[in-house]
Structure formats: structure tokens, C-alpha cells
Amino acid sequence: HFFSLSGIIEDVAKRPYITVGFTSLLLLVPLAITSTKGWVRRLGGKVWNRLHRLVYVAAAGGVLHYLWLVKVDTRTPVLFGLVLVALLATRLEPGRFRTAWRRARKNGSPAPHHPAQRQQLGSSPQRHPATRQG
């Protein structure tokens, strides 16, 4: 009984961390395939950036997988989760949001939440290095 579909389904139901971990791993496959300059050119910078945002979902899934896998001492997976949150926080651009908020308040309108609204107020989004033309 080397390959038993019912056994696999039973294992996955019993251990959801397997599903989360495997899904996170599968999310990384298209990122690995499309990480060359040629793929950036083929997909275009905007699509490539959108696709590569899956790394955030995969990283969170990896932390969740590790947290669910560990039964007794969860300090290490919690530490990994905190490191991930800290790293993701560095990706935020607080100055951009603060500026948009101030402009909106000065004009008497609510703060912009949509990127198009922020652009109307004169704030330009930062571009990923892969989207530069040259």
C-alpha cells in the first residue's frame, strides 16, 4: 500500500499543518520559475510584482505550518512569526501614508485609502527595481 489516496486524505485531515506547509511550498514554485530577468520582461513589471507578492502569503503559511507542527515549545515558531512581522513592517512606507493623510485633511476630504486616490493627491508610488525601464 505504497500510495493510498485514502491514507493521504486521512493524514491531511489529521494534520492540517501538512496542507498549510505544502501549499506554502507550492506558492513558491511560480516565484522561483519567474525570478529571472527574462520572466520579468515577459510578464511586465506590474504583473511580476503582483505575482511575487505571493511570497508574503507563503512566508506567513510557513510560520503557521511551523507553529502547528510544534506541539510543546512554541517559542521558536513564535519568534519566527515576530521576525516576519518585523520584516513586513519594514516594507510599509509610513511617510507616504502620513503625507497623503495630511493633504486629504487639509483639503477637507477623508484620507485616501485607494492607490488611485493617493495618486490624485500627488503622491507617487514607489516602484520595485524590477519595473525600471533601461
N, C-alpha and C positions, 0 to 999 in steps of 0.2 A: 504494500500500500504506500508506495513512494509518493505519489501525487494524488491526494484525496481532496477534491473540491469541498466536500462537506467538512473535512478536518480543518481546512484553511478558513472557511466561514466561521466555524466554531472558535478557532483561535482568535480571529479578528474580533468576534463578539465578546470574547472573554478578556481580551487585551486591546482596548482601543488605542493605546499608545503606539501599537504597530501601525494602525491606519494613519494616525497623525504623522508619525515619522516617515512612513513610506510616501505619503502624499507630499510632505515637505521635500523629500529627496526627488520625487518626480517633478516638482515645480522648478528644481534647479537644472534639470536637463535642457529645457529650451534656452536657459540663460547661458549655459556652457556652450551650446551649439552656436548661439548668435553673438558671442563675445569677440568676434574678430572685426577688423575694420571693414572687411567686405560685407559682412552682415549689417553693420551699422549703415553703410551706404545703400544696400539693397532695401532695408526696411525704412530708412529715413530716420532722422534723429528723434522726431516726436514719437513715432511708433516704438522705436527701440527703447526709448526712455520709459514709456508706459509698460512695455514688456518687462523690463529689468526692475521695475518696482515690485515684481513678484518676490524678489529677494527678501523684502521685509516680511511678507507672509511666510515664506519658507523659514526664515530665522525665528520668527515667533512660534511656528509649528515645531521647530527643532527644540526650542526651550520647553514648550509644553510636553513634547514627547519625552524629554529627559526627566521632567518633573513627574510625569505619570509613571515613568519606568522605575524611578527610585521609590522604594517603599518606606525606608526608615529615616535616613539622614538626608533631608531635602535642602540642606544649606547650600550645596554646590549648585544644583539647578536654579535655586532662588537667586544666588549670586550671579549666575549666567543671565538670568532674566533682568536683573538690575543693571548689569553691564549693557545688555541690549537696549534697555530703555534709555540709559545714559547716552549711548551711541546714537540712537534715533533722535534724541533731544538735540544733539549737535547738528542734525540735518535741518532743524527748524530755523527759520530766518526771522527772529523776533523783531528786528529793526524794520523789516518790510511791513509787517503787520501793524506795528506801532504807528508808522508813518501813515499808512492807509487809514487807520482809525482816527488819527488827529485830523487829517484832511477832511474826512467824512463828517466829523463832529463840527469842524469849523464851518463847513458848508450847510450844516443843519440836517444832514441826511444820516440814516443809520450806517453803521460800519459795514463796509463791503465784505461779503463772505465768498463770493464767486470770483475766480480769477479775472473774468471779463470786467467785472465791476472795478476791481483793483486797477486794471489797465486804463479804464476810463478816467480814473483819478490821477493818472500819470505815473504810476509805479510800474516798472518793467520787471518781468520775472527773470530770475537767474537761469541761465542755460547750462546744461550739462556739457562738459568738454567734448563729448562725442557729437554734439549737434553743431559745433562750429564749422563754418564753411572755410575752405582754404586749401 
